[in-house]
Amino acid sequence: MFSFLDFPDLQDGEIRLVLKSRDEPDAEKGYAPRYGFSIIHLADKQDIGSVYFAVDQTRRQYLRGHLSYGVSPTYAGHNYAAKACRLLKTVALAHGFDRLFIGSGYDNIASQKTIEKLGAVPITRNDVPNEMILKELSESKINMYIWCIQ
């Protein structure tokens, strides 16, 4: 049975992640348990965005990824999304993950740059259980990356 854990001190000197939701799994709808965090800019105490971690070990992880994020346009260009993802690494490791999948739309260049700054690389056939997953990603126009966090 899945249990959410507590992570009270996720910060790096510039941003802090504050828990805003613990979304329970819903097997009927295919939803994995998920943490949602607000990204707080420490210098001015503003909520500048959100980052989510889906604790997913199912086939869905290959198609939707484990991490999603968004930063207010006012705060864009300062790598806050990448910094937030790096802070979430603690959460992922605590749940036994050694790699995470992160997706981005074909046309979302800013997100792709964020993912590449993490050191994630595009997935290959060796990263997924079958070719159908790669076909589904292509049809959905999603670039999927793998981030080794160990």
VMD Tcl script that builds the backbone (N, CA, C; Angstrom):
set m [mol new atoms 450]
animate dup $m
set s [atomselect $m all]
$s set {name element resname resid chain x y z} {
  {N N MET 1 A 0.842 -1.190 0.000}
  {CA C MET 1 A 0.000 0.000 0.000}
  {C C MET 1 A 0.884 1.250 0.000}
  {N N PHE 2 A 0.492 2.222 -0.778}
  {CA C PHE 2 A 1.259 3.459 -0.901}
  {C C PHE 2 A 1.040 4.359 0.308}
  {N N SER 3 A 2.118 5.021 0.740}
  {CA C SER 3 A 2.032 6.027 1.803}
  {C C SER 3 A 2.788 7.279 1.381}
  {N N PHE 4 A 2.143 8.420 1.537}
  {CA C PHE 4 A 2.833 9.680 1.314}
  {C C PHE 4 A 3.831 9.904 2.447}
  {N N LEU 5 A 4.933 10.550 2.118}
  {CA C LEU 5 A 5.969 10.872 3.089}
  {C C LEU 5 A 5.995 12.379 3.306}
  {N N ASP 6 A 6.667 12.805 4.362}
  {CA C ASP 6 A 6.801 14.232 4.646}
  {C C ASP 6 A 8.163 14.741 4.191}
  {N N PHE 7 A 8.165 15.917 3.576}
  {CA C PHE 7 A 9.386 16.564 3.102}
  {C C PHE 7 A 9.308 18.046 3.478}
  {N N PRO 8 A 9.631 18.360 4.732}
  {CA C PRO 8 A 9.416 19.731 5.210}
  {C C PRO 8 A 10.439 20.759 4.766}
  {N N ASP 9 A 11.589 20.355 4.270}
  {CA C ASP 9 A 12.641 21.336 4.010}
  {C C ASP 9 A 13.255 21.159 2.627}
  {N N LEU 10 A 12.476 21.411 1.595}
  {CA C LEU 10 A 12.968 21.314 0.224}
  {C C LEU 10 A 13.273 22.734 -0.260}
  {N N GLN 11 A 14.528 23.151 -0.122}
  {CA C GLN 11 A 14.928 24.483 -0.572}
  {C C GLN 11 A 16.401 24.482 -0.947}
  {N N ASP 12 A 16.772 25.510 -1.724}
  {CA C ASP 12 A 18.154 25.587 -2.211}
  {C C ASP 12 A 18.806 26.958 -2.013}
  {N N GLY 13 A 18.170 27.839 -1.284}
  {CA C GLY 13 A 18.711 29.188 -1.104}
  {C C GLY 13 A 18.016 30.220 -1.972}
  {N N GLU 14 A 17.428 29.793 -3.093}
  {CA C GLU 14 A 16.671 30.698 -3.964}
  {C C GLU 14 A 15.183 30.402 -3.946}
  {N N ILE 15 A 14.859 29.112 -3.913}
  {CA C ILE 15 A 13.456 28.706 -3.915}
  {C C ILE 15 A 13.222 27.674 -2.817}
  {N N ARG 16 A 11.958 27.566 -2.465}
  {CA C ARG 16 A 11.524 26.563 -1.496}
  {C C ARG 16 A 10.271 25.914 -2.044}
  {N N LEU 17 A 10.162 24.600 -1.889}
  {CA C LEU 17 A 8.956 23.896 -2.297}
  {C C LEU 17 A 8.067 23.701 -1.084}
  {N N VAL 18 A 6.812 24.133 -1.208}
  {CA C VAL 18 A 5.837 24.017 -0.137}
  {C C VAL 18 A 4.716 23.091 -0.621}
  {N N LEU 19 A 4.480 22.030 0.133}
  {CA C LEU 19 A 3.454 21.063 -0.243}
  {C C LEU 19 A 2.097 21.739 -0.350}
  {N N LYS 20 A 1.421 21.514 -1.483}
  {CA C LYS 20 A 0.073 22.067 -1.636}
  {C C LYS 20 A -0.965 20.984 -1.867}
  {N N SER 21 A -0.515 19.793 -2.297}
  {CA C SER 21 A -1.490 18.715 -2.491}
  {C C SER 21 A -0.812 17.348 -2.429}
  {N N ARG 22 A -1.585 16.408 -1.973}
  {CA C ARG 22 A -1.239 14.984 -2.028}
  {C C ARG 22 A -2.427 14.322 -2.701}
  {N N ASP 23 A -2.284 14.046 -3.965}
  {CA C ASP 23 A -3.390 13.495 -4.741}
  {C C ASP 23 A -3.375 11.979 -4.628}
  {N N GLU 24 A -4.442 11.441 -4.086}
  {CA C GLU 24 A -4.548 10.001 -3.873}
  {C C GLU 24 A -4.642 9.268 -5.218}
  {N N PRO 25 A -4.170 8.026 -5.253}
  {CA C PRO 25 A -4.288 7.246 -6.490}
  {C C PRO 25 A -5.751 6.925 -6.781}
  {N N ASP 26 A -6.055 6.779 -8.052}
  {CA C ASP 26 A -7.382 6.361 -8.490}
  {C C ASP 26 A -7.186 5.355 -9.609}
  {N N ALA 27 A -7.171 4.084 -9.240}
  {CA C ALA 27 A -6.906 3.013 -10.209}
  {C C ALA 27 A -7.934 2.998 -11.333}
  {N N GLU 28 A -9.167 3.313 -11.006}
  {CA C GLU 28 A -10.230 3.314 -12.008}
  {C C GLU 28 A -9.962 4.316 -13.125}
  {N N LYS 29 A -9.425 5.478 -12.755}
  {CA C LYS 29 A -9.106 6.515 -13.736}
  {C C LYS 29 A -7.667 6.433 -14.234}
  {N N GLY 30 A -6.875 5.554 -13.636}
  {CA C GLY 30 A -5.482 5.410 -14.051}
  {C C GLY 30 A -4.556 6.464 -13.475}
  {N N TYR 31 A -4.947 7.073 -12.339}
  {CA C TYR 31 A -4.127 8.119 -11.723}
  {C C TYR 31 A -3.211 7.523 -10.668}
  {N N ALA 32 A -1.960 7.901 -10.723}
  {CA C ALA 32 A -0.981 7.512 -9.718}
  {C C ALA 32 A -1.031 8.507 -8.566}
  {N N PRO 33 A -0.528 8.120 -7.390}
  {CA C PRO 33 A -0.411 9.110 -6.325}
  {C C PRO 33 A 0.518 10.231 -6.774}
  {N N ARG 34 A 0.240 11.445 -6.335}
  {CA C ARG 34 A 1.017 12.585 -6.820}
  {C C ARG 34 A 1.159 13.642 -5.743}
  {N N TYR 35 A 2.367 14.171 -5.639}
  {CA C TYR 35 A 2.651 15.315 -4.785}
  {C C TYR 35 A 2.582 16.577 -5.633}
  {N N GLY 36 A 2.012 17.630 -5.081}
  {CA C GLY 36 A 2.029 18.944 -5.721}
  {C C GLY 36 A 2.684 19.944 -4.791}
  {N N PHE 37 A 3.601 20.726 -5.316}
  {CA C PHE 37 A 4.305 21.725 -4.518}
  {C C PHE 37 A 4.201 23.094 -5.177}
  {N N SER 38 A 4.032 24.116 -4.348}
  {CA C SER 38 A 4.192 25.494 -4.812}
  {C C SER 38 A 5.681 25.808 -4.792}
  {N N ILE 39 A 6.126 26.573 -5.781}
  {CA C ILE 39 A 7.514 27.041 -5.819}
  {C C ILE 39 A 7.509 28.459 -5.249}
  {N N ILE 40 A 8.174 28.632 -4.124}
  {CA C ILE 40 A 8.209 29.931 -3.460}
  {C C ILE 40 A 9.576 30.564 -3.685}
  {N N HIS 41 A 9.573 31.782 -4.206}
  {CA C HIS 41 A 10.803 32.547 -4.417}
  {C C HIS 41 A 11.185 33.161 -3.078}
  {N N LEU 42 A 12.320 32.761 -2.534}
  {CA C LEU 42 A 12.678 33.163 -1.167}
  {C C LEU 42 A 12.928 34.660 -1.008}
  {N N ALA 43 A 13.486 35.303 -2.015}
  {CA C ALA 43 A 13.831 36.723 -1.882}
  {C C ALA 43 A 12.611 37.613 -1.658}
  {N N ASP 44 A 11.495 37.284 -2.331}
  {CA C ASP 44 A 10.303 38.126 -2.177}
  {C C ASP 44 A 9.082 37.365 -1.665}
  {N N LYS 45 A 9.278 36.085 -1.305}
  {CA C LYS 45 A 8.213 35.250 -0.708}
  {C C LYS 45 A 7.015 35.037 -1.635}
  {N N GLN 46 A 7.235 35.184 -2.929}
  {CA C GLN 46 A 6.148 35.015 -3.894}
  {C C GLN 46 A 6.027 33.561 -4.354}
  {N N ASP 47 A 4.780 33.136 -4.571}
  {CA C ASP 47 A 4.496 31.835 -5.179}
  {C C ASP 47 A 4.686 32.022 -6.686}
  {N N ILE 48 A 5.703 31.394 -7.242}
  {CA C ILE 48 A 6.058 31.648 -8.641}
  {C C ILE 48 A 5.719 30.497 -9.583}
  {N N GLY 49 A 5.162 29.425 -9.045}
  {CA C GLY 49 A 4.811 28.311 -9.913}
  {C C GLY 49 A 4.517 27.050 -9.129}
  {N N SER 50 A 4.471 25.954 -9.872}
  {CA C SER 50 A 4.158 24.655 -9.283}
  {C C SER 50 A 5.023 23.573 -9.907}
  {N N VAL 51 A 5.222 22.512 -9.126}
  {CA C VAL 51 A 5.915 21.335 -9.621}
  {C C VAL 51 A 5.222 20.110 -9.018}
  {N N TYR 52 A 5.096 19.063 -9.825}
  {CA C TYR 52 A 4.389 17.852 -9.411}
  {C C TYR 52 A 5.267 16.628 -9.643}
  {N N PHE 53 A 5.118 15.666 -8.753}
  {CA C PHE 53 A 5.797 14.376 -8.896}
  {C C PHE 53 A 4.763 13.268 -8.784}
  {N N ALA 54 A 4.577 12.512 -9.868}
  {CA C ALA 54 A 3.682 11.350 -9.872}
  {C C ALA 54 A 4.494 10.123 -9.469}
  {N N VAL 55 A 4.070 9.472 -8.415}
  {CA C VAL 55 A 4.764 8.293 -7.897}
  {C C VAL 55 A 4.222 7.094 -8.675}
  {N N ASP 56 A 4.722 6.927 -9.886}
  {CA C ASP 56 A 4.123 6.000 -10.848}
  {C C ASP 56 A 5.136 4.980 -11.339}
  {N N GLN 57 A 4.805 3.713 -11.155}
  {CA C GLN 57 A 5.649 2.633 -11.661}
  {C C GLN 57 A 4.909 1.837 -12.740}
  {N N THR 58 A 3.826 2.379 -13.268}
  {CA C THR 58 A 3.018 1.681 -14.265}
  {C C THR 58 A 3.418 2.103 -15.685}
  {N N ARG 59 A 2.728 1.553 -16.656}
  {CA C ARG 59 A 2.974 1.888 -18.058}
  {C C ARG 59 A 2.793 3.392 -18.317}
  {N N ARG 60 A 1.932 4.022 -17.519}
  {CA C ARG 60 A 1.660 5.449 -17.675}
  {C C ARG 60 A 2.916 6.306 -17.547}
  {N N GLN 61 A 3.880 5.860 -16.738}
  {CA C GLN 61 A 5.093 6.652 -16.531}
  {C C GLN 61 A 5.809 6.947 -17.844}
  {N N TYR 62 A 5.713 6.035 -18.781}
  {CA C TYR 62 A 6.398 6.208 -20.058}
  {C C TYR 62 A 5.673 7.194 -20.968}
  {N N LEU 63 A 4.365 7.367 -20.735}
  {CA C LEU 63 A 3.563 8.197 -21.624}
  {C C LEU 63 A 3.289 9.593 -21.079}
  {N N ARG 64 A 3.313 9.748 -19.762}
  {CA C ARG 64 A 3.025 11.041 -19.152}
  {C C ARG 64 A 4.178 11.570 -18.314}
  {N N GLY 65 A 5.076 10.718 -17.910}
  {CA C GLY 65 A 6.219 11.143 -17.125}
  {C C GLY 65 A 5.912 11.231 -15.643}
  {N N HIS 66 A 6.954 11.470 -14.881}
  {CA C HIS 66 A 6.844 11.591 -13.429}
  {C C HIS 66 A 6.767 13.044 -12.972}
  {N N LEU 67 A 7.384 13.945 -13.705}
  {CA C LEU 67 A 7.474 15.339 -13.282}
  {C C LEU 67 A 6.721 16.246 -14.242}
  {N N SER 68 A 6.075 17.253 -13.670}
  {CA C SER 68 A 5.501 18.337 -14.474}
  {C C SER 68 A 5.688 19.628 -13.684}
  {N N TYR 69 A 5.728 20.741 -14.394}
  {CA C TYR 69 A 6.063 22.005 -13.740}
  {C C TYR 69 A 5.582 23.179 -14.570}
  {N N GLY 70 A 5.519 24.309 -13.906}
  {CA C GLY 70 A 5.199 25.561 -14.572}
  {C C GLY 70 A 5.671 26.714 -13.703}
  {N N VAL 71 A 6.193 27.737 -14.335}
  {CA C VAL 71 A 6.691 28.924 -13.625}
  {C C VAL 71 A 6.018 30.156 -14.230}
  {N N SER 72 A 5.638 31.090 -13.379}
  {CA C SER 72 A 5.026 32.340 -13.816}
  {C C SER 72 A 5.924 33.037 -14.830}
  {N N PRO 73 A 5.343 33.581 -15.907}
  {CA C PRO 73 A 6.150 34.280 -16.918}
  {C C PRO 73 A 7.037 35.384 -16.328}
  {N N THR 74 A 6.577 36.017 -15.255}
  {CA C THR 74 A 7.365 37.066 -14.602}
  {C C THR 74 A 8.706 36.544 -14.090}
  {N N TYR 75 A 8.752 35.261 -13.734}
  {CA C TYR 75 A 9.955 34.666 -13.154}
  {C C TYR 75 A 10.671 33.716 -14.125}
  {N N ALA 76 A 10.210 33.677 -15.358}
  {CA C ALA 76 A 10.825 32.790 -16.361}
  {C C ALA 76 A 12.252 33.230 -16.666}
  {N N GLY 77 A 13.063 32.292 -17.096}
  {CA C GLY 77 A 14.419 32.601 -17.521}
  {C C GLY 77 A 15.464 32.533 -16.417}
  {N N HIS 78 A 15.076 32.070 -15.238}
  {CA C HIS 78 A 16.016 31.990 -14.112}
  {C C HIS 78 A 16.257 30.554 -13.654}
  {N N ASN 79 A 15.823 29.601 -14.451}
  {CA C ASN 79 A 16.024 28.167 -14.175}
  {C C ASN 79 A 15.284 27.673 -12.946}
  {N N TYR 80 A 14.205 28.348 -12.544}
  {CA C TYR 80 A 13.488 27.930 -11.355}
  {C C TYR 80 A 12.808 26.568 -11.531}
  {N N ALA 81 A 12.342 26.261 -12.726}
  {CA C ALA 81 A 11.730 24.949 -12.956}
  {C C ALA 81 A 12.767 23.841 -12.776}
  {N N ALA 82 A 13.948 24.022 -13.334}
  {CA C ALA 82 A 15.008 23.010 -13.188}
  {C C ALA 82 A 15.423 22.882 -11.719}
  {N N LYS 83 A 15.497 24.014 -11.033}
  {CA C LYS 83 A 15.868 23.981 -9.607}
  {C C LYS 83 A 14.808 23.238 -8.796}
  {N N ALA 84 A 13.543 23.468 -9.120}
  {CA C ALA 84 A 12.463 22.774 -8.421}
  {C C ALA 84 A 12.527 21.264 -8.684}
  {N N CYS 85 A 12.795 20.891 -9.918}
  {CA C CYS 85 A 12.925 19.465 -10.242}
  {C C CYS 85 A 14.081 18.837 -9.468}
  {N N ARG 86 A 15.182 19.550 -9.367}
  {CA C ARG 86 A 16.327 19.013 -8.600}
  {C C ARG 86 A 15.950 18.809 -7.136}
  {N N LEU 87 A 15.148 19.699 -6.586}
  {CA C LEU 87 A 14.701 19.525 -5.211}
  {C C LEU 87 A 13.770 18.322 -5.081}
  {N N LEU 88 A 12.981 18.041 -6.108}
  {CA C LEU 88 A 12.089 16.883 -6.078}
  {C C LEU 88 A 12.841 15.556 -6.150}
  {N N LYS 89 A 14.076 15.614 -6.549}
  {CA C LYS 89 A 14.905 14.404 -6.597}
  {C C LYS 89 A 14.892 13.709 -5.229}
  {N N THR 90 A 14.906 14.478 -4.138}
  {CA C THR 90 A 14.848 13.930 -2.782}
  {C C THR 90 A 13.589 13.090 -2.579}
  {N N VAL 91 A 12.467 13.598 -3.084}
  {CA C VAL 91 A 11.188 12.900 -2.958}
  {C C VAL 91 A 11.230 11.589 -3.748}
  {N N ALA 92 A 11.722 11.672 -4.968}
  {CA C ALA 92 A 11.788 10.486 -5.826}
  {C C ALA 92 A 12.699 9.410 -5.229}
  {N N LEU 93 A 13.845 9.805 -4.741}
  {CA C LEU 93 A 14.769 8.843 -4.133}
  {C C LEU 93 A 14.141 8.184 -2.903}
  {N N ALA 94 A 13.420 8.956 -2.111}
  {CA C ALA 94 A 12.764 8.415 -0.914}
  {C C ALA 94 A 11.712 7.363 -1.274}
  {N N HIS 95 A 11.167 7.462 -2.476}
  {CA C HIS 95 A 10.177 6.481 -2.939}
  {C C HIS 95 A 10.814 5.371 -3.776}
  {N N GLY 96 A 12.136 5.303 -3.792}
  {CA C GLY 96 A 12.815 4.191 -4.437}
  {C C GLY 96 A 13.097 4.336 -5.924}
  {N N PHE 97 A 12.944 5.524 -6.459}
  {CA C PHE 97 A 13.207 5.738 -7.886}
  {C C PHE 97 A 14.697 5.980 -8.110}
  {N N ASP 98 A 15.203 5.499 -9.229}
  {CA C ASP 98 A 16.580 5.826 -9.618}
  {C C ASP 98 A 16.606 6.541 -10.966}
  {N N ARG 99 A 15.435 6.622 -11.615}
  {CA C ARG 99 A 15.312 7.357 -12.876}
  {C C ARG 99 A 13.890 7.888 -12.978}
  {N N LEU 100 A 13.767 9.005 -13.657}
  {CA C LEU 100 A 12.462 9.633 -13.834}
  {C C LEU 100 A 12.239 9.942 -15.307}
  {N N PHE 101 A 10.999 9.814 -15.738}
  {CA C PHE 101 A 10.614 10.189 -17.089}
  {C C PHE 101 A 9.979 11.575 -17.037}
  {N N ILE 102 A 10.361 12.421 -17.988}
  {CA C ILE 102 A 9.836 13.782 -18.071}
  {C C ILE 102 A 9.459 14.041 -19.522}
  {N N GLY 103 A 8.218 14.452 -19.745}
  {CA C GLY 103 A 7.750 14.698 -21.104}
  {C C GLY 103 A 7.606 16.175 -21.410}
  {N N SER 104 A 7.654 16.472 -22.707}
  {CA C SER 104 A 7.485 17.837 -23.183}
  {C C SER 104 A 6.876 17.789 -24.576}
  {N N GLY 105 A 5.975 18.714 -24.839}
  {CA C GLY 105 A 5.426 18.802 -26.189}
  {C C GLY 105 A 6.514 19.125 -27.199}
  {N N TYR 106 A 6.331 18.666 -28.428}
  {CA C TYR 106 A 7.325 18.911 -29.477}
  {C C TYR 106 A 7.667 20.388 -29.617}
  {N N ASP 107 A 6.673 21.242 -29.411}
  {CA C ASP 107 A 6.867 22.670 -29.660}
  {C C ASP 107 A 7.217 23.477 -28.410}
  {N N ASN 108 A 7.394 22.830 -27.276}
  {CA C ASN 108 A 7.693 23.543 -26.030}
  {C C ASN 108 A 9.208 23.585 -25.800}
  {N N ILE 109 A 9.848 24.506 -26.462}
  {CA C ILE 109 A 11.308 24.613 -26.428}
  {C C ILE 109 A 11.815 24.947 -25.026}
  {N N ALA 110 A 11.114 25.835 -24.311}
  {CA C ALA 110 A 11.548 26.205 -22.959}
  {C C ALA 110 A 11.565 24.988 -22.041}
  {N N SER 111 A 10.539 24.165 -22.123}
  {CA C SER 111 A 10.489 22.959 -21.290}
  {C C SER 111 A 11.601 21.985 -21.675}
  {N N GLN 112 A 11.846 21.835 -22.960}
  {CA C GLN 112 A 12.916 20.941 -23.403}
  {C C GLN 112 A 14.273 21.413 -22.872}
  {N N LYS 113 A 14.497 22.716 -22.874}
  {CA C LYS 113 A 15.752 23.250 -22.331}
  {C C LYS 113 A 15.868 22.964 -20.833}
  {N N THR 114 A 14.760 23.113 -20.114}
  {CA C THR 114 A 14.755 22.802 -18.680}
  {C C THR 114 A 15.139 21.351 -18.455}
  {N N ILE 115 A 14.532 20.468 -19.206}
  {CA C ILE 115 A 14.793 19.037 -19.063}
  {C C ILE 115 A 16.255 18.725 -19.378}
  {N N GLU 116 A 16.785 19.323 -20.418}
  {CA C GLU 116 A 18.183 19.084 -20.789}
  {C C GLU 116 A 19.143 19.634 -19.730}
  {N N LYS 117 A 18.780 20.748 -19.070}
  {CA C LYS 117 A 19.622 21.289 -17.989}
  {C C LYS 117 A 19.737 20.319 -16.821}
  {N N LEU 118 A 18.738 19.467 -16.649}
  {CA C LEU 118 A 18.781 18.453 -15.598}
  {C C LEU 118 A 19.748 17.325 -15.942}
  {N N GLY 119 A 20.133 17.247 -17.210}
  {CA C GLY 119 A 20.979 16.145 -17.645}
  {C C GLY 119 A 20.181 14.972 -18.182}
  {N N ALA 120 A 18.880 15.169 -18.356}
  {CA C ALA 120 A 18.031 14.113 -18.918}
  {C C ALA 120 A 18.313 13.973 -20.411}
  {N N VAL 121 A 18.102 12.770 -20.915}
  {CA C VAL 121 A 18.352 12.479 -22.325}
  {C C VAL 121 A 17.103 11.847 -22.940}
  {N N PRO 122 A 16.938 12.002 -24.256}
  {CA C PRO 122 A 15.774 11.382 -24.901}
  {C C PRO 122 A 15.758 9.870 -24.672}
  {N N ILE 123 A 14.547 9.344 -24.468}
  {CA C ILE 123 A 14.445 7.901 -24.257}
  {C C ILE 123 A 14.759 7.155 -25.552}
  {N N THR 124 A 15.148 5.912 -25.382}
  {CA C THR 124 A 15.400 5.025 -26.511}
  {C C THR 124 A 14.579 3.759 -26.316}
  {N N ARG 125 A 14.616 2.898 -27.283}
  {CA C ARG 125 A 13.906 1.614 -27.202}
  {C C ARG 125 A 14.335 0.828 -25.961}
  {N N ASN 126 A 15.573 0.975 -25.529}
  {CA C ASN 126 A 16.064 0.242 -24.363}
  {C C ASN 126 A 15.456 0.734 -23.045}
  {N N ASP 127 A 14.841 1.913 -23.041}
  {CA C ASP 127 A 14.286 2.498 -21.818}
  {C C ASP 127 A 12.827 2.131 -21.567}
  {N N VAL 128 A 12.172 1.544 -22.564}
  {CA C VAL 128 A 10.742 1.244 -22.445}
  {C C VAL 128 A 10.497 -0.238 -22.745}
  {N N PRO 129 A 9.379 -0.783 -22.231}
  {CA C PRO 129 A 9.151 -2.220 -22.402}
  {C C PRO 129 A 8.796 -2.667 -23.818}
  {N N ASN 130 A 8.284 -1.739 -24.665}
  {CA C ASN 130 A 7.970 -2.162 -26.035}
  {C C ASN 130 A 7.885 -0.967 -26.977}
  {N N GLU 131 A 7.919 -1.266 -28.257}
  {CA C GLU 131 A 7.915 -0.244 -29.312}
  {C C GLU 131 A 6.616 0.568 -29.353}
  {N N MET 132 A 5.516 -0.021 -28.898}
  {CA C MET 132 A 4.228 0.679 -28.951}
  {C C MET 132 A 4.265 1.978 -28.150}
  {N N ILE 133 A 5.031 1.999 -27.087}
  {CA C ILE 133 A 5.129 3.210 -26.280}
  {C C ILE 133 A 5.754 4.335 -27.093}
  {N N LEU 134 A 6.813 4.030 -27.817}
  {CA C LEU 134 A 7.456 5.045 -28.653}
  {C C LEU 134 A 6.495 5.537 -29.731}
  {N N LYS 135 A 5.706 4.638 -30.292}
  {CA C LYS 135 A 4.726 5.018 -31.305}
  {C C LYS 135 A 3.664 5.942 -30.714}
  {N N GLU 136 A 3.161 5.604 -29.519}
  {CA C GLU 136 A 2.150 6.444 -28.868}
  {C C GLU 136 A 2.694 7.840 -28.565}
  {N N LEU 137 A 3.942 7.912 -28.112}
  {CA C LEU 137 A 4.552 9.218 -27.835}
  {C C LEU 137 A 4.646 10.045 -29.104}
  {N N SER 138 A 5.059 9.408 -30.177}
  {CA C SER 138 A 5.181 10.101 -31.457}
  {C C SER 138 A 3.818 10.615 -31.925}
  {N N GLU 139 A 2.803 9.779 -31.819}
  {CA C GLU 139 A 1.459 10.184 -32.237}
  {C C GLU 139 A 0.912 11.315 -31.371}
  {N N SER 140 A 1.316 11.353 -30.104}
  {CA C SER 140 A 0.862 12.403 -29.180}
  {C C SER 140 A 1.734 13.652 -29.261}
  {N N LYS 141 A 2.772 13.591 -30.082}
  {CA C LYS 141 A 3.721 14.698 -30.242}
  {C C LYS 141 A 4.364 15.085 -28.909}
  {N N ILE 142 A 4.831 14.067 -28.213}
  {CA C ILE 142 A 5.501 14.270 -26.931}
  {C C ILE 142 A 6.942 13.778 -27.042}
  {N N ASN 143 A 7.870 14.639 -26.633}
  {CA C ASN 143 A 9.260 14.211 -26.468}
  {C C ASN 143 A 9.392 13.726 -25.040}
  {N N MET 144 A 9.872 12.505 -24.850}
  {CA C MET 144 A 10.033 11.959 -23.515}
  {C C MET 144 A 11.514 11.779 -23.232}
  {N N TYR 145 A 11.894 12.184 -22.039}
  {CA C TYR 145 A 13.292 12.116 -21.607}
  {C C TYR 145 A 13.396 11.235 -20.383}
  {N N ILE 146 A 14.597 10.731 -20.145}
  {CA C ILE 146 A 14.865 9.967 -18.936}
  {C C ILE 146 A 15.975 10.672 -18.159}
  {N N TRP 147 A 15.737 10.843 -16.871}
  {CA C TRP 147 A 16.683 11.519 -15.983}
  {C C TRP 147 A 17.153 10.520 -14.934}
  {N N CYS 148 A 18.398 10.129 -14.996}
  {CA C CYS 148 A 18.964 9.214 -14.009}
  {C C CYS 148 A 19.347 10.042 -12.784}
  {N N ILE 149 A 18.767 9.716 -11.641}
  {CA C ILE 149 A 18.930 10.552 -10.451}
  {C C ILE 149 A 19.848 9.930 -9.394}
  {N N GLN 150 A 20.365 8.774 -9.653}
  {CA C GLN 150 A 21.290 8.135 -8.695}
  {C C GLN 150 A 22.698 8.653 -8.854}
}
mol reanalyze $m
mol bondsrecalc $m
mol representation Tube
mol addrep $m
